[in-house]
Amino acid sequence: MAGKLPLEELKKLLSMLPTEGEGVVLGPRVGEDAAVLDPGRRLVVVHSDPVTEAVSEVGWIAVHVAANDVAVTGARPMWALVTILLPEGHTGLWEIADGISRAAEELGMAIVGGHTEEAPGVEKPIVVVTAMGLAESGRIVRTSGARPGDLIVMSGSAGLEGTAIIARDFADALRERGVDEAVLEKAREFLSKISVVREALRIAPIATSMHDPTEGGVVGGLVEMALASRKKFVVDAEKILIADETRIICGALSIDPLMLISSGVLIATIPRNSVIPEGFQMIGEVRVGKPSLELRREGEIETYVDVPKDELARLWESGF
């Protein structure tokens, strides 16, 4: 099945691997965005991410998505390794490389290595980026750091990345369902907003935890934070910003914007007495309780203890 592994399978996989060793401050754990290594003076933060659900601008997206996960630890992304897997006979390598180059220049990152090949069985381009950055020792923000009483704050709008991808890759299906061309055009522009590096570095000094929600959307990101922190997250869905274009596109395809891939959103927890930074809105609070997300929506309470399947993955599987 496409998408992330179920949590129990992921836990089993991690239990089979040597994840601890000299210089490893934070290795792979459920819900954590990046590894943290200590080379002796400053900390090296490392994260790898594949982009498998996009076609348009896959290289540009991949660099930004990986850089986001480094930045949410409070580290500045500096270097990247890039692996490009192409369908046999694919002719779009140079467009992918151009997107990678543009994203790296926007972030001030250097591409320091990688690998490219045409791979049997690959149906559309896959780009895997390993991003690396540096942070000062003792100043790392973890996904698992949320504390009871903390406020949950969010920047950006839910499903932002997914909206842009759907508007580009499923445009014909949306037109057939009556979505106006002006909506599609504006939605495609959302792709330019998927970086949260600036927001993450700005809120890092007061954040107790941070996370960049990708697959599974805002709901998935909140579940991962709750499980990593071993706390109960209580969130009011009405306070989560959703762009009009996202509502229209998701409505046309009968998908949930809160479960749509959401690079461009940053979720953080901050002490209750903190001033909420500009560009962030309070969406809930952290409580003592069973690790879970309690989402209050339209008078109902939805409880999540696992990451839901992403709506974009469902679209690809449905054969649109």
ABEGO torsion letter per residue (X at the ends): XBEBBBAAAAAAAAAABBABEBGBABBBBBGBABBBBBAGABBBBBBBBBBAABABGAAAAAAAAAAAAAAAAGBBBABBBBBBBBBBGBAAAAAAAAAAAAAAAAAGBBBAEEBBBBBBGBABBBBBBBBBBBBBBGABBBAAABBBGBBBBBBEBBGAAAAAAAAAAAAAAAAAAGBBAAAAAAAAAAAAAABAAAAAAAAAAABABBBBBBBGEAAAAAAAAAAAAGBBBBBBAAABBBBAAAAAAAAAAGBBAAABBABGBBBBBBBAABBBBBGBBBAEBBBBEBBBBBBBBGGBBBBBABBBBBAAAAAAAAGX
